[in-house]
Amino acid sequence: MHAIFQIKLTEEDAGPEGHVKRYRFRNKYLNIVRDALDDWIIYYQPAPRAGTRVIGSTGYFATARVTSIHPLQDDPGYCEASLEQYLELEEAVPFSVPDFLLDKKIYFERNMVQSDGRMNSHTIQQQVRALTNEEFSKIERAGFNRNWIEEGEQPVVSPNYGFAEDPPESLERDRILTSRAFRDRVFRQRVGKAYNMKCAMTGISMQAPDGNFEMECAHIKPIEAGGPDSLNNGMPLFRSIHWMFDNGLISIGPDYRILKSSQYDEPKIDALFNESGRINLPRNNSYFPHPEFLRYHREHIFLG
């Protein structure tokens, strides 16, 4: 059984050890989370109230697998779920979509609608909500859209975000969501879009006639070292610059300045770097490289 984990992201949640790896919830939701153990959940963040700031994306924005549950000793009323395989959706999925023919809203979660057609105000306040396989599939297909095609499942191309017909069975879900090739495609598109498809260190964007960009997306903290597939652990780079970054010839300081190793000797590449000497950053500061991931790269990968 799947579940919705509703969250209002804080600076702590958005950190390396935050919602990517754990989720804190009230004990009254324990049975729902237990039913989701060893299965996939979807993160949902409500839209902010007028005048309030939100961190990250709103709507259904990420998926992860629940691997364990344990009580919080310092807070008896709460438990914590440990998560793995966190992956942000390519596009955040809205809470509901309009049906212009019927002049009403369609919700991805069926329990959001009461018998009289109105939204269930009680359900929306629940921190954890059970999710059927069909509901999960609709959100999944809407969020990953065209990437599902390359993994052998054709999504419905519709302005109604997949409501046009029933979703396929999810026998391949584990294979797809844990596929490195699939995750890399989604990660590249998410990070590339945040940086306007430009290399972070040069500001250059090169697009081929077929629409593809000469760009790779680096994991600042490598996957092998526990780095997540999240926007604040990614950065778009040209292929040669990506290679130098991964091999420690260059890094990034806490002030986002480009650092060069004593072993670096590439004057031709120097001419490409931003004149400011710093990387370009996304417009949304929620997507900036996280200081802890940058620190990890400087301390464990950068040759100094």
Contacts in CASP RR format, 6 or more apart in sequence:
PFRMAT RR
TARGET T0000
AUTHOR 0000-0000-0000
METHOD contacts of the structure
MODEL  1
MHAIFQIKLTEEDAGPEGHVKRYRFRNKYLNIVRDALDDWIIYYQPAPRA
GTRVIGSTGYFATARVTSIHPLQDDPGYCEASLEQYLELEEAVPFSVPDF
LLDKKIYFERNMVQSDGRMNSHTIQQQVRALTNEEFSKIERAGFNRNWIE
EGEQPVVSPNYGFAEDPPESLERDRILTSRAFRDRVFRQRVGKAYNMKCA
MTGISMQAPDGNFEMECAHIKPIEAGGPDSLNNGMPLFRSIHWMFDNGLI
SIGPDYRILKSSQYDEPKIDALFNESGRINLPRNNSYFPHPEFLRYHREH
IFLG
1 32 0 8 1.000
1 35 0 8 1.000
1 36 0 8 1.000
1 39 0 8 1.000
1 130 0 8 1.000
1 131 0 8 1.000
1 132 0 8 1.000
2 36 0 8 1.000
2 39 0 8 1.000
2 40 0 8 1.000
2 41 0 8 1.000
2 42 0 8 1.000
2 130 0 8 1.000
2 131 0 8 1.000
2 132 0 8 1.000
2 133 0 8 1.000
2 135 0 8 1.000
2 136 0 8 1.000
3 32 0 8 1.000
3 33 0 8 1.000
3 35 0 8 1.000
3 36 0 8 1.000
3 41 0 8 1.000
3 42 0 8 1.000
3 66 0 8 1.000
3 128 0 8 1.000
3 129 0 8 1.000
3 130 0 8 1.000
3 131 0 8 1.000
4 41 0 8 1.000
4 42 0 8 1.000
4 43 0 8 1.000
4 44 0 8 1.000
4 60 0 8 1.000
4 109 0 8 1.000
4 128 0 8 1.000
4 129 0 8 1.000
4 130 0 8 1.000
4 131 0 8 1.000
5 23 0 8 1.000
5 25 0 8 1.000
5 41 0 8 1.000
5 42 0 8 1.000
5 43 0 8 1.000
5 44 0 8 1.000
5 81 0 8 1.000
5 127 0 8 1.000
5 128 0 8 1.000
6 43 0 8 1.000
6 44 0 8 1.000
6 45 0 8 1.000
6 46 0 8 1.000
6 126 0 8 1.000
6 127 0 8 1.000
6 128 0 8 1.000
6 129 0 8 1.000
7 13 0 8 1.000
7 19 0 8 1.000
7 23 0 8 1.000
7 43 0 8 1.000
7 44 0 8 1.000
7 45 0 8 1.000
8 45 0 8 1.000
8 46 0 8 1.000
8 54 0 8 1.000
9 19 0 8 1.000
9 45 0 8 1.000
9 54 0 8 1.000
9 55 0 8 1.000
9 56 0 8 1.000
10 55 0 8 1.000
11 55 0 8 1.000
12 18 0 8 1.000
13 19 0 8 1.000
13 55 0 8 1.000
14 55 0 8 1.000
14 56 0 8 1.000
14 232 0 8 1.000
14 286 0 8 1.000
14 290 0 8 1.000
15 232 0 8 1.000
15 290 0 8 1.000
15 292 0 8 1.000
16 221 0 8 1.000
16 227 0 8 1.000
16 228 0 8 1.000
16 233 0 8 1.000
16 290 0 8 1.000
16 292 0 8 1.000
16 293 0 8 1.000
19 43 0 8 1.000
19 83 0 8 1.000
20 64 0 8 1.000
20 83 0 8 1.000
20 86 0 8 1.000
20 228 0 8 1.000
20 230 0 8 1.000
21 82 0 8 1.000
21 83 0 8 1.000
21 84 0 8 1.000
21 86 0 8 1.000
21 228 0 8 1.000
22 80 0 8 1.000
22 81 0 8 1.000
22 82 0 8 1.000
22 83 0 8 1.000
23 41 0 8 1.000
23 80 0 8 1.000
23 81 0 8 1.000
23 83 0 8 1.000
24 72 0 8 1.000
24 78 0 8 1.000
24 79 0 8 1.000
24 80 0 8 1.000
25 33 0 8 1.000
25 78 0 8 1.000
25 79 0 8 1.000
25 80 0 8 1.000
25 81 0 8 1.000
25 127 0 8 1.000
25 128 0 8 1.000
26 77 0 8 1.000
26 78 0 8 1.000
26 79 0 8 1.000
26 127 0 8 1.000
27 71 0 8 1.000
27 77 0 8 1.000
27 78 0 8 1.000
27 79 0 8 1.000
29 126 0 8 1.000
29 127 0 8 1.000
29 128 0 8 1.000
30 69 0 8 1.000
30 79 0 8 1.000
32 128 0 8 1.000
32 129 0 8 1.000
32 130 0 8 1.000
33 66 0 8 1.000
33 69 0 8 1.000
33 79 0 8 1.000
33 81 0 8 1.000
33 128 0 8 1.000
34 69 0 8 1.000
35 130 0 8 1.000
36 66 0 8 1.000
37 66 0 8 1.000
37 67 0 8 1.000
37 68 0 8 1.000
37 69 0 8 1.000
38 65 0 8 1.000
38 66 0 8 1.000
38 67 0 8 1.000
39 65 0 8 1.000
39 66 0 8 1.000
40 63 0 8 1.000
40 64 0 8 1.000
40 65 0 8 1.000
40 66 0 8 1.000
40 136 0 8 1.000
40 173 0 8 1.000
40 177 0 8 1.000
41 63 0 8 1.000
41 64 0 8 1.000
41 65 0 8 1.000
41 66 0 8 1.000
41 83 0 8 1.000
41 131 0 8 1.000
42 60 0 8 1.000
42 62 0 8 1.000
42 63 0 8 1.000
42 131 0 8 1.000
42 136 0 8 1.000
42 139 0 8 1.000
42 140 0 8 1.000
43 60 0 8 1.000
43 61 0 8 1.000
43 62 0 8 1.000
43 63 0 8 1.000
43 64 0 8 1.000
44 59 0 8 1.000
44 60 0 8 1.000
44 61 0 8 1.000
44 95 0 8 1.000
45 54 0 8 1.000
45 56 0 8 1.000
45 57 0 8 1.000
45 58 0 8 1.000
45 59 0 8 1.000
45 61 0 8 1.000
46 58 0 8 1.000
46 59 0 8 1.000
46 95 0 8 1.000
46 124 0 8 1.000
47 54 0 8 1.000
47 58 0 8 1.000
47 59 0 8 1.000
47 95 0 8 1.000
48 54 0 8 1.000
48 58 0 8 1.000
55 286 0 8 1.000
56 284 0 8 1.000
56 286 0 8 1.000
56 287 0 8 1.000
57 88 0 8 1.000
57 92 0 8 1.000
58 92 0 8 1.000
59 92 0 8 1.000
59 93 0 8 1.000
59 94 0 8 1.000
59 95 0 8 1.000
60 89 0 8 1.000
60 92 0 8 1.000
60 93 0 8 1.000
60 94 0 8 1.000
60 95 0 8 1.000
60 108 0 8 1.000
60 139 0 8 1.000
60 142 0 8 1.000
60 143 0 8 1.000
61 88 0 8 1.000
61 89 0 8 1.000
61 92 0 8 1.000
61 93 0 8 1.000
62 86 0 8 1.000
62 87 0 8 1.000
62 88 0 8 1.000
62 89 0 8 1.000
63 86 0 8 1.000
63 87 0 8 1.000
63 89 0 8 1.000
63 140 0 8 1.000
63 177 0 8 1.000
64 83 0 8 1.000
64 84 0 8 1.000
64 85 0 8 1.000
64 86 0 8 1.000
64 87 0 8 1.000
65 83 0 8 1.000
65 84 0 8 1.000
65 85 0 8 1.000
65 177 0 8 1.000
66 81 0 8 1.000
66 82 0 8 1.000
66 83 0 8 1.000
67 82 0 8 1.000
67 83 0 8 1.000
67 84 0 8 1.000
68 81 0 8 1.000
68 82 0 8 1.000
69 79 0 8 1.000
69 80 0 8 1.000
69 81 0 8 1.000
69 82 0 8 1.000
70 79 0 8 1.000
70 80 0 8 1.000
70 82 0 8 1.000
71 78 0 8 1.000
71 79 0 8 1.000
71 80 0 8 1.000
72 78 0 8 1.000
72 79 0 8 1.000
72 80 0 8 1.000
85 177 0 8 1.000
85 178 0 8 1.000
86 228 0 8 1.000
86 229 0 8 1.000
86 230 0 8 1.000
87 177 0 8 1.000
87 183 0 8 1.000
87 186 0 8 1.000
87 187 0 8 1.000
87 229 0 8 1.000
88 186 0 8 1.000
88 187 0 8 1.000
88 190 0 8 1.000
88 229 0 8 1.000
88 230 0 8 1.000
88 231 0 8 1.000
89 143 0 8 1.000
89 144 0 8 1.000
89 186 0 8 1.000
90 143 0 8 1.000
90 144 0 8 1.000
90 145 0 8 1.000
90 147 0 8 1.000
90 186 0 8 1.000
90 189 0 8 1.000
90 190 0 8 1.000
91 142 0 8 1.000
91 143 0 8 1.000
91 145 0 8 1.000
92 143 0 8 1.000
93 108 0 8 1.000
93 139 0 8 1.000
93 142 0 8 1.000
93 143 0 8 1.000
93 161 0 8 1.000
94 161 0 8 1.000
95 107 0 8 1.000
95 108 0 8 1.000
96 105 0 8 1.000
96 106 0 8 1.000
96 107 0 8 1.000
96 108 0 8 1.000
96 112 0 8 1.000
97 105 0 8 1.000
97 106 0 8 1.000
97 159 0 8 1.000
97 160 0 8 1.000
97 161 0 8 1.000
97 163 0 8 1.000
98 104 0 8 1.000
98 105 0 8 1.000
98 106 0 8 1.000
99 105 0 8 1.000
99 106 0 8 1.000
99 160 0 8 1.000
99 163 0 8 1.000
104 117 0 8 1.000
105 119 0 8 1.000
106 160 0 8 1.000
106 163 0 8 1.000
107 113 0 8 1.000
107 119 0 8 1.000
108 135 0 8 1.000
108 138 0 8 1.000
108 139 0 8 1.000
108 142 0 8 1.000
108 161 0 8 1.000
109 123 0 8 1.000
109 129 0 8 1.000
109 131 0 8 1.000
109 135 0 8 1.000
110 132 0 8 1.000
110 135 0 8 1.000
111 120 0 8 1.000
111 123 0 8 1.000
111 129 0 8 1.000
112 119 0 8 1.000
112 120 0 8 1.000
112 123 0 8 1.000
112 124 0 8 1.000
113 119 0 8 1.000
113 120 0 8 1.000
114 120 0 8 1.000
123 129 0 8 1.000
133 170 0 8 1.000
134 166 0 8 1.000
134 167 0 8 1.000
136 170 0 8 1.000
137 167 0 8 1.000
137 168 0 8 1.000
137 170 0 8 1.000
138 161 0 8 1.000
138 162 0 8 1.000
138 163 0 8 1.000
138 167 0 8 1.000
140 148 0 8 1.000
140 167 0 8 1.000
140 170 0 8 1.000
140 173 0 8 1.000
141 148 0 8 1.000
141 153 0 8 1.000
141 155 0 8 1.000
141 156 0 8 1.000
141 162 0 8 1.000
141 167 0 8 1.000
142 155 0 8 1.000
142 161 0 8 1.000
142 162 0 8 1.000
144 155 0 8 1.000
144 186 0 8 1.000
145 155 0 8 1.000
146 155 0 8 1.000
147 182 0 8 1.000
147 185 0 8 1.000
147 186 0 8 1.000
147 189 0 8 1.000
148 154 0 8 1.000
148 155 0 8 1.000
148 176 0 8 1.000
149 155 0 8 1.000
150 182 0 8 1.000
150 185 0 8 1.000
151 172 0 8 1.000
151 175 0 8 1.000
151 176 0 8 1.000
151 179 0 8 1.000
151 182 0 8 1.000
152 172 0 8 1.000
153 168 0 8 1.000
153 172 0 8 1.000
153 176 0 8 1.000
155 162 0 8 1.000
156 162 0 8 1.000
156 164 0 8 1.000
156 165 0 8 1.000
158 164 0 8 1.000
176 182 0 8 1.000
177 183 0 8 1.000
183 229 0 8 1.000
184 217 0 8 1.000
186 229 0 8 1.000
187 217 0 8 1.000
187 219 0 8 1.000
187 229 0 8 1.000
187 234 0 8 1.000
188 215 0 8 1.000
188 216 0 8 1.000
188 217 0 8 1.000
188 236 0 8 1.000
190 231 0 8 1.000
191 217 0 8 1.000
191 231 0 8 1.000
191 234 0 8 1.000
191 235 0 8 1.000
191 236 0 8 1.000
192 213 0 8 1.000
192 215 0 8 1.000
192 217 0 8 1.000
192 236 0 8 1.000
194 231 0 8 1.000
194 282 0 8 1.000
194 284 0 8 1.000
194 287 0 8 1.000
195 235 0 8 1.000
195 236 0 8 1.000
195 280 0 8 1.000
195 282 0 8 1.000
196 205 0 8 1.000
197 205 0 8 1.000
197 207 0 8 1.000
197 213 0 8 1.000
197 215 0 8 1.000
197 236 0 8 1.000
198 204 0 8 1.000
198 205 0 8 1.000
198 215 0 8 1.000
198 236 0 8 1.000
198 280 0 8 1.000
199 205 0 8 1.000
199 215 0 8 1.000
199 236 0 8 1.000
199 237 0 8 1.000
199 238 0 8 1.000
199 241 0 8 1.000
200 235 0 8 1.000
200 236 0 8 1.000
200 237 0 8 1.000
200 279 0 8 1.000
200 280 0 8 1.000
200 281 0 8 1.000
201 237 0 8 1.000
201 238 0 8 1.000
201 241 0 8 1.000
201 250 0 8 1.000
201 258 0 8 1.000
201 272 0 8 1.000
201 273 0 8 1.000
201 274 0 8 1.000
201 279 0 8 1.000
201 280 0 8 1.000
202 238 0 8 1.000
202 241 0 8 1.000
202 272 0 8 1.000
202 273 0 8 1.000
202 274 0 8 1.000
203 274 0 8 1.000
203 280 0 8 1.000
204 238 0 8 1.000
204 272 0 8 1.000
205 213 0 8 1.000
205 215 0 8 1.000
206 213 0 8 1.000
206 214 0 8 1.000
206 215 0 8 1.000
207 213 0 8 1.000
207 214 0 8 1.000
208 214 0 8 1.000
214 238 0 8 1.000
214 239 0 8 1.000
215 236 0 8 1.000
215 237 0 8 1.000
215 238 0 8 1.000
216 236 0 8 1.000
216 237 0 8 1.000
216 238 0 8 1.000
216 239 0 8 1.000
216 242 0 8 1.000
217 234 0 8 1.000
217 235 0 8 1.000
217 236 0 8 1.000
217 237 0 8 1.000
218 234 0 8 1.000
218 235 0 8 1.000
218 236 0 8 1.000
218 237 0 8 1.000
218 242 0 8 1.000
218 245 0 8 1.000
218 246 0 8 1.000
219 227 0 8 1.000
219 229 0 8 1.000
219 233 0 8 1.000
219 234 0 8 1.000
220 233 0 8 1.000
220 234 0 8 1.000
220 235 0 8 1.000
220 252 0 8 1.000
220 289 0 8 1.000
220 290 0 8 1.000
220 293 0 8 1.000
220 294 0 8 1.000
220 296 0 8 1.000
220 297 0 8 1.000
221 227 0 8 1.000
221 228 0 8 1.000
221 233 0 8 1.000
221 293 0 8 1.000
221 296 0 8 1.000
221 297 0 8 1.000
222 246 0 8 1.000
222 301 0 8 1.000
223 229 0 8 1.000
225 296 0 8 1.000
225 300 0 8 1.000
227 233 0 8 1.000
227 293 0 8 1.000
231 282 0 8 1.000
231 286 0 8 1.000
231 287 0 8 1.000
232 286 0 8 1.000
232 287 0 8 1.000
232 288 0 8 1.000
232 289 0 8 1.000
232 290 0 8 1.000
232 293 0 8 1.000
233 289 0 8 1.000
233 290 0 8 1.000
233 293 0 8 1.000
234 289 0 8 1.000
234 293 0 8 1.000
235 245 0 8 1.000
235 279 0 8 1.000
235 289 0 8 1.000
237 245 0 8 1.000
238 272 0 8 1.000
240 269 0 8 1.000
241 250 0 8 1.000
241 269 0 8 1.000
241 272 0 8 1.000
244 250 0 8 1.000
244 264 0 8 1.000
244 266 0 8 1.000
244 269 0 8 1.000
245 251 0 8 1.000
245 297 0 8 1.000
246 301 0 8 1.000
247 301 0 8 1.000
248 261 0 8 1.000
248 297 0 8 1.000
248 301 0 8 1.000
248 302 0 8 1.000
248 303 0 8 1.000
248 304 0 8 1.000
249 260 0 8 1.000
249 261 0 8 1.000
249 263 0 8 1.000
249 264 0 8 1.000
249 266 0 8 1.000
249 303 0 8 1.000
250 258 0 8 1.000
250 259 0 8 1.000
250 260 0 8 1.000
250 261 0 8 1.000
250 264 0 8 1.000
250 302 0 8 1.000
251 258 0 8 1.000
251 259 0 8 1.000
251 261 0 8 1.000
251 294 0 8 1.000
251 297 0 8 1.000
251 298 0 8 1.000
251 301 0 8 1.000
251 302 0 8 1.000
251 304 0 8 1.000
252 258 0 8 1.000
252 259 0 8 1.000
252 279 0 8 1.000
252 289 0 8 1.000
252 294 0 8 1.000
252 297 0 8 1.000
252 298 0 8 1.000
253 259 0 8 1.000
253 294 0 8 1.000
253 298 0 8 1.000
254 291 0 8 1.000
254 294 0 8 1.000
254 295 0 8 1.000
255 278 0 8 1.000
256 278 0 8 1.000
256 279 0 8 1.000
256 281 0 8 1.000
256 289 0 8 1.000
257 277 0 8 1.000
257 278 0 8 1.000
258 273 0 8 1.000
258 274 0 8 1.000
258 277 0 8 1.000
258 278 0 8 1.000
258 279 0 8 1.000
259 298 0 8 1.000
259 302 0 8 1.000
259 304 0 8 1.000
261 302 0 8 1.000
261 303 0 8 1.000
261 304 0 8 1.000
262 303 0 8 1.000
262 304 0 8 1.000
263 303 0 8 1.000
263 304 0 8 1.000
274 280 0 8 1.000
279 289 0 8 1.000
281 288 0 8 1.000
281 289 0 8 1.000
282 288 0 8 1.000
END
